[in-house]
Amino acid sequence: MIRKGVKRLSIGYILMFIEILLLFHYQGAKNPLSLIFKSLSAVSTPVMWYVGLFLVGAVGLALAVWGGIDYKKTAPKADLPGNLTKVADLYRDQKGREYFYDNAKFVLIFLVVLAHAISPFKDMSGFWLKEEYMFLWRAINTMHMPCLIFISGFLAKKYIRPDGSINVQRPFTYIVYYLAAQFTVGAFEVFVLGDSISKSILAPRSSLWFLVCLIWWYLLLPVIDKIDPKFMLPIAVIFALLIGYDEKVSNFVAISRMIVHFPFFITGYYLSSGQMQKLFTKKAKLLSVPALLAAFGTLIATICLTGSGKALNFSINGFITCDRSYFAIFKNTDINPVFWFLPRVWFYLCAVLLCFAFLVWIPRKKNIFTGLGARTLSVYILHRYLYLAYLEFKWYKFDFLPFEVSETAAGFIMIGISVVLTIVLSLYPFYLPFELLGRIKVKPILKKQKDAKA
């Protein structure tokens, strides 16, 4: 049965890969298919062409799901540790995994996909919903990564064991994920999209900065764990405010984002389970309403003050993405440098309000999407390939359709596609490669080093 499962998985992967390559080639990408299919651009019925590709992809997906189910049923399962309660309750499974965090992660990863889907609309000239999309993009980006990072920090507590030793496997797995993703995303941009990119392992491609940040933070945790939170958190915030004055801070090893987002990570790390329980009270739900209104009010104000052609002449977006220095953001303004850090303070306050208002309404019990929330990594990395093609071929203009798509319809279409894409990429066949990568163990490497020293 396991062989049949792997065979179906393999055929499904191959069909979906062929579909994607043909689609990108038809759009004009310079990839190896150009040597075989030289006349695809002359196809006179593009709608039928896309329908045919959709059917190939659908068959591939069906085979992959079928094979994934067979593989999962027959693959050997790890025994539960003896110290875990083997009875699930309303809020956690048999392994002790709390449903709340998987529910939150699923919604957050959907917001990541949605933010990428609507990002071109916020800058399109003549787009009559431009400012509405700018508001939505800013609201999502101000909240989703800080919230994911906060949850990652909270779940990092098991990294340092009670005896003081550390779980080296966790950062090692993130390194494996990053190297695999960095190589494949770079290869995709060069060989499939035909783009010219900087070939550096230390400059994370697109969304991979999050994996680099996790590696940084886990390496720092043994030191951070020994520092009193009363000192560490203010120091982290102050340093994040000051780092923007470094003109050279950039995407190199994701240093800017690592430092600016670090306060969210250690806040989650320092919070106890008892303190997190306060999010589930009626009082917290009541407080979330003014918090949400305050955050939305400031977001609307930023559009009025820093929108295109406004007097302040700078965009708040650089503070939301956290990847640029103050010099890069304020280069066309005469604003006194003494005040350059204030928009970052705004970002922190707005992010905290939005994260709080979001988390208090996340259901604690198991839902239809809870299982998908445990596999958000595959969505985070795999949707990036489609997003790059989405921008490269300007699919957001819907020029490939024989009829015109209105601005309102375009937005609803992209929201629907984001939902479907999040669900599909959360399915087990797409998560399986990451599960297999996660099985690469660091222990044999450490053992060899120990033997060598002996």
N, C-alpha and C positions, 0 to 999 in steps of 0.2 A: 504493500500500500504506500509506503514511503517513497518508493521509486516512482510509482504512478503520480504521486503528488508533486514530486520534483520535476517530472517530465512535463506535466501540465503547467506548472509554474514557469518552466523554462520557455515553453512554446508561447505562453501568454506574454511573458516579458519581451520575447523576440517580436511578436506581432505588434505590440504597443510601441516598441522602439522603431520598427519599420514605419509605422503610421506617423510617428513624430518626425522622423527624418524626411519622409515624403512631403509632409505638410510644410516643413521649414524650407525644403528645397523648392517647392512650388512658390513659396513666398519670396524666393530670391537668394536664400542663404547659399554660400559657397561651401558645400560640404562634399564628401566623396561621391555622393549620388550623382553629382554633375557629370561624372564620367560615364554613367550608365543611362541616366534619363536626361537627355539633352533637350527634349521637346515638351517638357511638362508645362512650361510657361505659355505654350500655344494652345493649351486646353481651352475649348470654347464654351464649356458648360461648367463654370467653377462651382456652382451649387451642387451639381451631381458629383463633382470631384470630391467636395467636402463630405457629402453624404456617404460616398464610398469609403473614404478614410475613416469616418465615424464608425461605420460598420466593422471595419478591420480592427479598430481600437476596441470596440465593444466586445467583439469575439475574444480578443486578447485579454481584456479585463475579466471576462467571464471565466476563461480558462485559468487565469491567475488566481482568482478567488476560489474556484473549485479546487485547484491544486493546493492552495494555501490551507483550505479547510482539511483536506486529507493529510497534509504534512503536519498540521498542528495536532490533529487527533492521534497520530502515530508517533510523533517525536517524543523522546523520553522526557518526562517531567521531573523537575527537581523536587525532592521531599521538603516539606515545611520544616523549618528549624523547630527544635523541641520546645523552645521557650516562647513560641507564638501560640496564641489561642486559636484553635482550629474551628471555631464557631463564628460565622459571620454575624454581624448585627446590622442595624439600620444604617449605620454610618461608615462601616468599613468591611472589607472582604476578609477571607480566611487568613490572608497573609498580613493583616493589619493595615492594609493600604486604605486610606480614607478617601471616600468618594468625593468629598468636597473639593479636593485639590485637582482631581481629574476633571470634574465638572468645570471648574474655573479655567483649567488649561485648555479645554476644548473650545470654550467661548473665546478665550484670548487668542488662540491660534487662528480661529476664524477671522478675528479682527485684524490679525497680521495680514492674512490673505486679502481681506477686503480693503485695507489701507493701500496695498500695492495695486489692487484693481482700479481704485478711483484716483490714484495719484496723478495720472496724466490730466484728468479733468480739471484739477484745481489750477492748472497753468495754461489751459487752452484759451487763446484769444477769441473773443466773440462767443464764448460759451456762457449762455445766460444764467446757468446755475453755478458759475465758477466760484462765487463766494460761499455758497452753501456747501460745495465740495471741499473748499478750503477749511471751513469750520469742521466738517466731519473728519477730514484727514488730520487736522490738528488735535481734535478731541481723542481720536483713536490712538495716534502716535504719542500723545502725552501720557496715555494710560497703559497701553498694552505691554510695552517692554518693561517699564518700571514694575508693573504688577507681576509679570512672569519672573522677573529677577528677584522680586520680594519672595515669591513662592519658592524659587530655587534656593534662596538663602535659608528659608525656614526648613526645607527638606534636606539641607546640608548638615544638619546636626549629627547624623550618624557617621559623618566623615571622621570625626575624632572619637575614638572609642573610650569607654570609661577608664581603661587602664592608661590612657594617654597616647596610645599608638594611633596611627592614622590608616585609613582605608585607601591605600595608594591606587587601588584598582580604578576608583572613580575618576580622578583626573587623567589617568592613563587612557581610559575609554574615551574621554572627551578629546584627547590628543589624536587617537585613532580616527574618531569621527571627523575631526577637523581636517586631518591630512587627506583622508579619502574624499571628503567633500570639496576641499580646496583644489585638488587635482582634477576631479571630474567637472566641476563648474568651470575651471579655467580651460580645460580641454573642450568643453561644450562651446564656450565663447569663441575659441580659436578655430576649431575644426568644423563646427556646425553652423555657427552664426557668421564666421569669417571676420570676427572683430580683432583688432590689434589691442592687446592688453599688456600691462606690466607683469612680467613673469617673476613673481616673488612669493615665496612661501610665507613671508612675514607681513604681507599686506593682504589681509583676508578679503576674499571676493564677496561683495554684496553682504547679505545677511549673516555670513559666517563669523562676523565680529562677535556675536553672542557666544559661540563656542570658545573663541579665544579668551573672552572675558571670564568665562567659567573656569578655564584653566588657570588664569591669573589668580582669581579669587580663592580657588582651592589650594593653590600653592601658598597663599598668604594666610589662610585660616589658622594653621598651627601657631602663628605669631599673634594674630588678631585675637584668638581665643584666650590668650593670657592677659589681655588688656581690658581694663574696666570699661564697660559700655558707656559709662558717663563721660569718659574722656575720648573713647574711640570714635563714637558717632559724630560729635561736634568737630573733631579733627578731620574726619573724612569729608564732612560738608564744607568746611573752610578750605580744605585743599582742593576740592572740586570747584569751588568758586574762583580760586586763585589760578588754577591751571589754565583757565581760558586766556590769561594774560601771556602765556607762553606762545609766541608767534609760530613756533615750529611744531606745536602739538597737532597731530594728524591721525590718519588711519593706520599708521605703522604699528603693527602688533596691537591694533585697536586701543592704543594707550589712552586717547581722549575719552572714548566711551567707557573704558574700564574704570577710570577714575571718577567720571561724572555719575555713573550708575552704581558705584560701589556703596554709597549710603543706603540704597534700597536693598542690596544684598545683605549687608550686615544688620539692617533693621529686622529683616526676616530671620536671620540667624540668631539674633539676640532674644527675639520674642519667644516666650514659652507657650506650650500648648494651652495652659490655663488662660494666658492673656489673649490668645487667639479666640477662645470661646466667647469673649465679649463681643465679637462680631456677630454672633448669632442671637443677640438679644433684641427685644422690641425697641429698647432705647436706641440701639445702634441704627435700626431701620428708620426711626424717626429723624435721627441726626443726619442720615444720608441724604435727605431731601434738601435741606439748606446747603449741605456740602456740594451737591450736584448743581444747584442753582448758582452758587458762588463760582464754581469752576467754569460753568458754561458762560456766566456773565463776563468773566475775565477773558475767555476765549473769543467771545464776540467783540470785546473791546480791542483785542490785539488785531483783529481784522480791520476794525475801523481806524486804528492808529498806525498800523504798519503794513497795510495792504498796498497793492501796486499803485505807485504814484502819490502816496500819502506823504505828509510833511516830514515824518521821521526818517523816511528813506532807507529803512532796513527791514529785513524779514525776520520774524521770530522763529522761522522754521529751522534755522541753524542751531538754535538752542534746544529745540525739540529733538532733533536728530543727534545732538551731542557730539558731533564729529568734527567741529571746526573751532578755531580760536576766535577770540573776540576781534582780533585784527581783521580776520577774513569777513566777519559779519558786519563790522562797523566801518569798513574802508571807505565807503562813499558818504559818510556822515561827518558832521562836526560836533557830535556828542562828546562831552568830556569823558575821557577814559576812566575817570574815577567812578562813573556810574555804569560802566559796561557790564558789571556782574549782576545788576538788578534783574534783567530778564531771566537769568539762570535761577535766581531766587523765586521769581514767578513760576518758572517751570517746576521747581521742587514743590511749591505750595499747591499748584494746580494738579500735579501728578498725585500727590498724597490725597487730596480731596476726591479725585476721580477713582483712585484705587480703593479707597474706603467705601465710596458709594457703590462701586461695582461688587466688591467682595461680600458685602452684607446681604446682597440679594441672590447670591449663588446658592442653589439648593444643596443641602448636605446629604440627601439620600441618593440612592442609585437611580439614574435616569437612563433613557434610551441611548444617550451619547456618552455615558460615563466610560464605557470600555474604549471608545475612540479617544477620549482624553488622555488615556495612558500611552497613546502612540503619537503624540504631537510632534516628535522629532522628525518623523518622516515627512510630515506636512511642511514643517519649517524649512527643510532643506530641499525637498523635491519640487515644491511649487516655485522655487526660485528659477528653475530652468524655463518654465512656462512664462514667468514674469519677464525674464530677459528677452524672450522671443516676442512677447506682448508689446514691449517697448520698441524692439528692433523693427518689427513689421507694422507697427502702429495699428494693431488690431482694434484698439479702442475707438478708431474712427469708423469701423464697420464698412470700409470701402469694398470689401470682398462680397458684400451682399448686393443683389440686384435692385434693392429698394433702400430708401433713406431711413435711417434710424434717428428719432428725435433725441434731444438731450435727456429728457425725463426717462424715456424708454431705455436709453443706454445705461443710465444709472441702475435701474431695476434689473436689467439683464446682467450687469456685472455683480450685483448683490446675489442674484440667483446662482450665477456661475461660481461665485466664491463659496457659497454654501455647499454646492455639489462637489467642488474641488476639495474642500476641507474634509468632507465625509469620505470621498473616494481615496484620497491619499492617506487617510487614517486606517484604511483596511489592512488586514494582516499581510497580504502579499507585498504591499509597499513597505511595510515596517520590517519584514523578514530580513532584508539585507542588513539593516541596522542592528537587528537582534543577533545576527551572525557575527557582525563586526564586534559587538559587545562581548562576545564569547572569547575574544582574544585576551588572554590573561597575562598580567604583568609578573605574576608569581614565578614562573620558570626563569624569567630574565633576572629577577632579584636573586633567585637561588644560584644561578650561574655566577653572578657577581660575588656572592658570598663564598662559593667554592673556590673561585679564583683567588680571593684574598687569603683563604686558608692555605 
